[in-house]
Amino acid sequence: MEIKLKAYAYLVASLIIGSFTPALLVLTQGTNPFELFMLAALVSIPFGLLLVARKKKFDSLRALFRDRKKLLYVVIASLLIYVTYEYGIAYAEHFISSSLTTVIFRINPLLMLMFLPIFLRERLSKRQVLALGLAFVGILIGFSGGNFLGIFNNPNAPIILLALFLALGYALASVIIKWQMLDSDLWISASAFVLAAFFMLLFVGTGARFAPLSGTDIGIVIYIGLTNVFSFYMYLYAFKALKTTVVTNIFSISPFLTIVWASLVFGDQFQLYYLAIAGLTLVGVYIQMSDKVGGSYLAKRDSKARNFTIFDMSGAFADTGEVAIAAALRNGARVMAVKLPSRYRNTVERRVREGGHTKVFTGEHPSITNEVGFMKDVMGANPNDMILMKVGSFDEGEAFFADMSDLINHEIPEFPK
């Protein structure tokens, strides 16, 4: 299956599966949450190991647990994602409805925009800032319970703020995973062990005792355990491959689905201002859809690399068969890419050969045809446009394209200076 189709299919499947979880967690009230989520993590472990086994990555998994720096990122991302998404939502639903909790929590894709310039060096456009501002207006509506005049008298204000911080933590974790290019199979498997240990410590530390679970609770444990593996695996694959704004566009549907589940299946009371919050988020998403600048690489202000519109396309190579690129990504490298009109092709190819740079690829490389087709779609390239890639660190990529700008300028006067 081609990268684009697979990424979109995974994203939609993850969205549908995940939208049911907040509504389902309402049924767990009265059950010890530490026991519930500890058992769910234990269910996740064997299925996570199946992901590792299918591509024979056990040596890589052991290496991950020995790499303290990488393991630290795995622990941070695991706790921020799973604990906020499951335990945090389950706790918030003791005080406010699952619909309101989800509407606020699912603003997290827009909140990612705050971290993109810091971690992923992505350009934040004026339209993206406007979209983020609309999301915060939605938060204020939720905070006030639909009544701005009573914003400081809302008894649920602390819990609504908690839901906002949960969304912020989830957004940060997603960006960390994309920033570190954590292998999805390894991260999913390792996070199951991290969560089992975390909730086990809380269970033992609070002096809790095992209590018999009802048939419903057992079903929820199994559902969450499987969701932790397969839904998050699909989400991570799509998130690393697609532009962040695309993920935002798709996941804006999630609150609506949760509201439907909560209202029809569990009798959750529907409030009209939920639609106002979700509507503002959708407007923000629409603004992002028309944005052509946001998401491209943010080069240093004085760098000649700014003559190019650079994209970090590392996620397109998550499952690449190109050995050199795959090895570089495992060691923390990025794939920086630009599109160029076909009339520059001969000059660029000659300059690449003469420039002495390593790990440089063009779109004509025979082993990355599938990835290049996907990249052209993401970058808005024409079929005849040339794709030029540099594999390395952010700074190496920026230095390469700055150098290429100087070299091309000598031969092509109309090239941006």
C-alpha positions in Angstrom: 0.0 0.0 0.0 1.4 3.4 -0.9 2.5 5.7 2.0 -0.2 8.3 1.6 -3.1 5.8 1.5 -1.7 3.8 4.3 -1.1 6.9 6.5 -4.6 8.2 5.9 -6.2 4.8 6.5 -4.3 4.4 9.8 -5.2 7.9 10.9 -8.9 7.5 10.3 -8.9 4.1 12.0 -7.1 5.4 15.0 -9.5 8.4 15.2 -12.6 6.1 15.3 -11.1 3.7 17.8 -9.8 6.5 20.0 -13.1 8.5 19.9 -14.9 5.7 21.7 -12.4 5.5 24.7 -13.4 8.7 26.6 -17.1 7.6 26.5 -16.2 4.1 27.5 -14.2 5.3 30.5 -17.3 6.7 32.1 -18.3 3.1 32.9 -15.1 2.5 35.0 -16.1 5.0 37.7 -16.0 3.1 41.0 -13.2 0.8 39.9 -9.7 1.4 41.2 -8.1 3.2 38.3 -4.5 2.1 39.1 -5.6 -1.6 39.0 -7.6 -1.0 35.8 -4.8 0.7 33.9 -2.1 -1.6 35.3 -4.0 -4.6 34.0 -4.6 -2.8 30.6 -0.8 -2.3 30.3 -0.1 -5.9 31.1 -2.6 -6.9 28.3 -0.6 -4.5 26.0 2.8 -6.1 26.6 2.4 -9.4 24.6 0.8 -7.5 21.7 3.5 -4.9 21.7 6.1 -7.7 21.6 4.3 -9.1 18.5 5.0 -5.8 16.7 8.7 -6.2 17.6 8.7 -9.9 16.6 7.2 -9.4 13.2 10.3 -7.5 12.0 12.7 -9.3 14.3 13.6 -6.1 16.3 14.3 -7.7 19.7 18.0 -6.7 19.6 16.9 -3.1 18.9 14.4 -3.3 21.8 17.1 -4.4 24.2 19.4 -1.7 22.8 16.7 0.9 23.5 16.4 -0.2 27.1 20.2 0.2 27.4 20.3 3.7 25.8 19.5 5.9 28.8 18.9 9.0 26.7 16.4 7.3 24.3 14.8 5.5 27.2 14.2 8.8 29.0 12.4 10.1 26.0 10.3 6.9 25.8 9.3 7.2 29.5 8.4 10.9 29.2 6.4 10.4 26.0 4.7 7.3 27.3 3.5 8.9 30.5 2.5 12.1 28.9 0.4 10.3 26.2 -1.1 7.3 28.0 -1.5 8.7 31.4 -3.1 12.0 30.2 -5.3 10.3 27.6 -6.6 7.5 29.8 -6.1 8.1 33.5 -6.4 11.9 33.1 -9.6 11.7 31.1 -11.1 9.1 33.5 -10.4 11.4 36.4 -11.8 14.5 34.8 -15.0 12.6 33.9 -15.8 12.3 37.6 -16.6 16.0 37.6 -17.5 17.0 34.0 -19.0 15.1 31.1 -17.0 13.0 28.8 -18.2 15.2 25.9 -16.8 18.4 27.4 -13.6 16.6 28.5 -13.0 15.3 25.0 -13.8 18.6 23.3 -11.2 20.4 25.4 -8.7 17.5 25.2 -8.9 17.2 21.5 -7.6 20.7 21.0 -4.2 19.1 21.5 -3.3 19.0 17.7 -3.6 22.8 17.6 -1.6 23.0 20.8 1.2 21.2 19.0 1.8 24.3 17.0 3.3 25.9 20.1 6.1 23.3 20.2 6.9 22.9 16.5 9.4 25.8 16.2 11.3 24.6 19.3 11.5 20.9 18.7 11.0 20.4 14.9 12.2 23.7 13.6 8.9 24.1 11.7 7.8 27.5 10.5 4.7 28.9 12.4 2.7 31.0 10.0 0.3 33.8 10.8 -2.6 31.6 9.8 -1.5 28.9 12.3 -1.2 31.5 15.1 -4.8 32.6 14.2 -6.0 29.0 14.3 -4.3 28.6 17.7 -6.0 31.7 19.0 -9.4 30.4 18.0 -8.7 27.2 19.9 -8.0 29.2 23.0 -11.3 31.1 22.6 -12.9 27.7 22.6 -11.1 26.9 25.8 -12.5 30.0 27.4 -16.0 29.0 26.3 -15.5 25.6 28.0 -14.0 27.3 31.1 -17.0 29.6 31.5 -19.5 26.9 30.8 -20.8 28.9 27.9 -21.3 32.0 30.0 -18.4 34.5 29.7 -19.9 36.7 32.5 -19.6 33.8 35.0 -16.1 32.7 34.0 -14.7 33.2 37.5 -17.7 31.5 39.1 -17.5 28.1 37.3 -17.2 25.4 39.9 -15.6 23.1 37.4 -12.9 25.5 36.5 -10.1 23.5 38.1 -11.1 20.3 36.2 -11.5 22.2 32.9 -8.0 23.6 33.4 -6.8 20.1 34.1 -8.2 18.9 30.8 -6.4 21.7 29.1 -3.1 20.7 30.7 -3.7 17.1 29.7 -4.1 18.2 26.1 -0.9 20.3 26.4 1.0 17.2 27.7 -0.4 15.0 25.0 0.6 17.6 22.3 4.2 17.8 23.8 4.6 14.0 23.8 3.5 13.7 20.2 6.0 16.3 19.1 8.8 14.6 21.1 8.0 11.3 19.3 8.3 12.9 15.9 11.3 14.9 17.0 13.2 11.8 18.2 11.8 9.7 15.3 11.2 6.9 17.8 10.6 3.6 16.1 6.8 2.9 16.4 7.2 -0.8 17.0 9.9 -0.3 19.7 8.1 2.7 21.4 4.7 0.9 21.6 6.3 -2.2 23.1 8.6 -0.3 25.5 5.8 2.0 26.6 3.7 -1.0 27.7 6.4 -2.0 30.1 6.8 1.6 31.3 3.0 1.9 32.0 2.8 -1.4 33.7 5.6 -0.4 36.0 4.2 3.1 36.6 0.6 2.0 37.5 2.0 -1.0 39.5 4.0 1.4 41.7 0.9 3.6 42.2 -1.2 0.6 43.0 1.3 -0.8 45.6 2.2 2.7 46.9 -1.4 3.6 47.7 -1.9 0.4 49.6 -4.7 -0.8 47.2 -5.8 -4.4 47.0 -7.0 -6.3 44.1 -10.8 -6.2 43.7 -12.8 -8.5 41.5 -13.6 -6.8 38.2 -17.0 -7.0 36.6 -17.5 -8.4 33.1 -17.8 -4.8 31.8 -14.5 -3.8 33.5 -12.7 -6.8 32.0 -14.0 -5.9 28.6 -12.8 -2.3 29.0 -9.4 -3.5 30.2 -9.0 -5.6 27.1 -10.2 -2.8 24.9 -7.8 -0.3 26.4 -4.9 -2.8 26.2 -5.5 -3.4 22.5 -6.1 0.3 21.9 -2.8 1.1 23.5 -1.0 -1.0 20.9 -2.9 -0.9 17.7 -4.6 2.5 17.8 -1.5 4.3 18.9 0.7 2.4 16.5 -1.6 3.6 13.6 -1.6 7.2 15.0 2.1 7.4 15.3 2.7 6.0 11.8 0.4 8.6 10.3 1.7 11.4 12.6 5.3 10.8 11.6 4.5 10.5 7.9 2.0 13.3 7.4 2.3 17.0 8.0 1.2 18.1 11.5 -1.6 20.2 10.0 -3.1 17.2 8.2 -3.3 15.3 11.5 -5.0 18.3 13.0 -7.5 18.4 10.2 -8.5 14.8 10.6 -8.6 14.7 14.4 -10.8 17.7 14.6 -13.6 15.2 14.0 -12.9 13.3 17.2 -14.9 15.4 19.6 -18.0 15.1 17.4 -17.7 11.3 17.4 -17.2 11.2 21.2 -20.3 13.4 21.7 -22.3 11.0 19.6 -21.1 7.9 21.5 -21.7 9.6 24.9 -25.1 10.9 24.0 -26.5 7.8 22.2 -24.9 5.0 24.1 -24.3 6.4 27.6 -27.0 9.1 27.8 -24.5 11.9 28.3 -26.3 15.3 28.4 -25.5 17.4 25.3 -24.8 21.1 25.7 -25.0 23.5 22.8 -21.8 25.3 23.7 -19.9 22.1 23.0 -20.6 22.7 19.3 -19.3 26.3 19.7 -16.0 25.0 21.0 -15.7 22.3 18.3 -16.8 24.8 15.7 -14.0 27.2 16.5 -11.6 24.4 16.3 -12.9 23.5 12.8 -12.6 27.1 11.7 -9.0 27.0 12.9 -8.4 23.8 11.0 -9.9 25.3 7.8 -7.6 28.2 8.1 -4.7 25.8 8.3 -5.8 23.8 5.3 -5.3 26.9 3.1 -1.9 27.6 4.6 1.1 26.9 2.3 3.9 28.3 4.5 3.3 26.7 7.9 5.0 23.4 8.5 8.1 24.1 6.3 11.5 24.2 8.0 12.4 27.3 9.9 16.0 28.2 8.9 18.1 30.6 10.8 17.2 34.3 10.1 20.6 35.1 8.4 20.9 31.7 6.5 20.8 31.6 2.7 18.9 28.3 3.2 15.9 30.6 3.4 16.1 30.9 -0.4 14.6 27.4 -0.4 11.3 26.2 1.1 12.6 23.3 3.1 10.5 20.4 4.4 11.5 17.9 7.1 10.4 14.7 5.3 11.9 12.2 7.8 8.6 10.6 8.5 8.1 9.5 4.9 11.1 7.1 5.4 9.8 5.4 8.5 9.6 2.0 6.7 12.1 2.7 3.9 14.0 0.0 2.2 16.9 2.4 1.4 19.6 1.1 3.7 21.7 4.3 4.0 18.7 6.5 4.9 17.3 3.9 7.3 20.6 3.6 9.2 21.0 7.4 9.4 17.4 7.8 10.8 18.2 5.2 13.5 21.1 7.4 14.6 18.9 10.5 14.9 19.3 12.0 11.4 16.6 13.9 9.5 15.7 14.0 5.8 15.5 17.6 4.7 14.0 18.1 1.2 13.2 20.9 -1.3 11.4 21.0 -4.6 13.0 22.8 -7.6 11.7 23.5 -11.1 12.9 21.0 -13.7 14.9 23.7 -15.5 17.3 23.7 -12.5 17.9 19.9 -12.8 21.2 19.8 -14.7 22.8 22.6 -12.7 21.7 21.1 -9.4 22.8 17.6 -10.2 26.2 18.8 -11.4 26.7 21.0 -8.3 25.8 18.0 -6.1 28.4 15.9 -7.7 31.0 18.6 -7.4 30.1 19.9 -4.0 31.7 17.1 -1.9 28.5 16.6 0.3 27.6 13.2 1.5 24.2 11.5 2.0 22.6 13.7 -0.7 19.7 12.1 -2.8 17.6 13.3 -5.7 14.1 12.1 -6.5 15.5 10.0 -9.3 17.1 7.6 -6.8 15.6 4.2 -7.8 15.2 2.8 -4.2 13.0 5.6 -2.9 10.4 6.0 -5.7 7.5 5.4 -3.4 8.7 7.9 -0.8 9.4 10.6 -3.4 5.8 10.3 -4.8 4.4 10.9 -1.3 6.9 13.7 -0.7 5.8 15.5 -3.9 2.2 15.4 -2.7 3.0 16.8 0.8 5.3 19.5 -0.6 2.8 20.5 -3.4 5.3 19.7 -6.1 4.5 19.4 -9.8 5.1 16.0 -11.4 8.2 17.3 -13.3 9.7 19.2 -10.3 13.0 18.0 -9.0 13.3 16.8 -5.4 16.6 17.3 -3.6 17.3 15.7 -0.2 20.0 16.0 2.4 20.2 13.4 5.2 21.8 14.5 8.4 21.1 16.8 11.4 19.0 20.0 11.2 22.2 22.1 11.1 23.8 19.9 8.4 20.8 20.1 6.2 20.6 23.9 6.6 24.3 24.3 5.8 23.9 22.1 2.7 21.0 24.1 1.3 22.8 27.4 2.1 25.8 26.2 0.1 23.6 25.0 -2.7 22.0 28.4 -2.9 25.4 30.1 -3.4 26.4 27.5 -6.0 23.2 27.8 -8.0 23.3 31.6 -8.0 26.4 31.6 -10.0 24.7 29.9 -12.9 21.0 30.8 -12.6 20.6 34.6 -12.2 16.9 34.4 -11.6 17.3 32.0 -8.6 16.2 33.7 -5.4 19.1 35.5 -3.6 
